[in-house]
Amino acid sequence: MRNTDLIRRDLGVLWHPCTQMKDHEWLPLVPIRRGKGVWLEDFEGRRYLDAVSSWWVNLFGHANPRINAAVREQLDELEHVILAGFSHAPAVELAERLVEAAPAGLSRCFYADNGSSAVEVALKMSYHYWRNLGRGGKRKFVTLSNSYHGETLGALAVGDVALYKETYKPLLMEAITVPSPDCWQREPGVDWEAHSRAMFAHMEATLAEHADEVAAVIVEPLVQCAGGMRMYHPVYLSLLREACDRHDVHLIADEIAVGFGRTGTLFACEQAGVTPDFLCLSKGLTGGYLPLAAVLTTDAVYQAFYDDYQRLTAFLHSHSYTGNPLACRAALATLDIFRDEPVLARNRELAAAMYDAVRPLEDHPNVGEIRQTGMILAIELVRERAGKVPFDWRERRGLKVYQHALSRGVLLRPLGNVVYFMPPYVISEPEIALLGEVAREGIALAVRD
Ligand SMILES: *Cc1c(COP(=O)(O)O)cnc(C)c1O
């Protein structure tokens, strides 16, 4: 098979995610035949460095030998079984290990099969918890501006990225949106901590006013990824935990993108020393192999549903592939790698190398900011540095970086005008240097008028 054959057949039948298909009249699809480590390869041997971890899911490389072996072994034992009334070892062992690894106090694991579904589970469980306690009036959710929690209607309703949400607004439940602590928005001379702390006043006022009707606050801890890799200081999470307790409101931590070491710690919440009432996990959970999600929660939540069947307090929610054994085995192999190798320590070196690779852009007139939290580094392109004047979105500057990077064998996929690196943890320092070089070239081309 040749690249062109696959592209032709693809465009004949497929409808791609998050894509204006008409773009493919001039923007070629990239067919991929196989992957190894951080590299993807097409049908003619051309290689691409996967700098976005295939949409933030891959942790330890494509075709990772340990994960491959685990999935192969599982394949000969059990591919899938209903998880209602039945059980299997990979689901149990993974739940045990997630509970052990997660912030203290999260003692129950409910599985789903993708990130949006995990968010739906957390929202429904939170509302249902209050209802079981006779407080059914607590049915609203508080979210941060520019947040992203997935594309299904419930998850979309508690998100705030206009590009994805605006069209569907008439279909969505109403959420209470509070200004984000995003530090890109801070005034000159104010540090991240002071800014994030000051922004908490909005949250405090909202909770004080609405606590009686609010079930939960949902946040992406430390990095609002889909919203353009916007970052904030952990102090906001500490303040939020304390305020949620005081106002009798749940805290849902959506670590679907930031979990599993992306921010420097295994879970981002650790940096604030907080335990959420619900922790949503997916993406990196299986090392980027198979769709799986988990919602971890507390015994207090679990107990509010535990009663005689006739009282109708059970959580009657399911997805067909809930706790799929192959996916659970991939997740277990992923956790084995975290256990056996100094992943987080090595990532600190890689993160420093990532910054070094883009340091020459610090003073670039079209770079508004370079920001980084652990293994996520973002470069905000602007028309003018002073006043952070953005480029018009219709100019699609980021897309020019994408195109240039592809021509140089790198998969960089900017979010609007934000160029970012979020590579698998098996990337090498020379590969990081290549990323930096290609990003610098791409930016130079993209900002030209
Ligand atoms: C990707 C993402 C989701 C949605 O996960 P899907 O598996 O794509 O449904 C939810 N929340 C955050 C923070 C994400 O990055």
The ligand as an SDF file (V2000), in Angstrom:
LIG
                    3D

 15 15  0  0  0  0  0  0  0  0999 V2000
   -9.4140   14.7940   26.5910 C   0  0  0  0  0  0  0  0  0  0  0  0
  -10.0800   15.3340   27.8100 C   0  0  0  0  0  0  0  0  0  0  0  0
  -11.3560   14.9280   28.1900 C   0  0  0  0  0  0  0  0  0  0  0  0
  -12.2080   14.0210   27.3190 C   0  0  0  0  0  0  0  0  0  0  0  0
  -11.6670   12.7550   27.1630 O   0  0  0  0  0  0  0  0  0  0  0  0
  -12.1360   11.8840   25.8780 P   0  0  0  0  0  0  0  0  0  0  0  0
  -11.5240   10.5510   26.1180 O   0  0  0  0  0  0  0  0  0  0  0  0
  -11.5690   12.5900   24.6840 O   0  0  0  0  0  0  0  0  0  0  0  0
  -13.6130   11.8560   25.8880 O   0  0  0  0  0  0  0  0  0  0  0  0
  -11.8770   15.4160   29.3570 C   0  0  0  0  0  0  0  0  0  0  0  0
  -11.1850   16.2570   30.1280 N   0  0  0  0  0  0  0  0  0  0  0  0
   -9.9460   16.6720   29.8180 C   0  0  0  0  0  0  0  0  0  0  0  0
   -9.2210   17.5870   30.7400 C   0  0  0  0  0  0  0  0  0  0  0  0
   -9.3610   16.2480   28.6250 C   0  0  0  0  0  0  0  0  0  0  0  0
   -8.1500   16.7100   28.2720 O   0  0  0  0  0  0  0  0  0  0  0  0
  1  2  1  0
  2  3  1  0
  2 14  2  0
  3  4  1  0
  3 10  2  0
  4  5  1  0
  5  6  1  0
  6  7  2  0
  6  8  1  0
  6  9  1  0
 10 11  1  0
 11 12  2  0
 12 13  1  0
 12 14  1  0
 14 15  1  0
M  END
$$$$
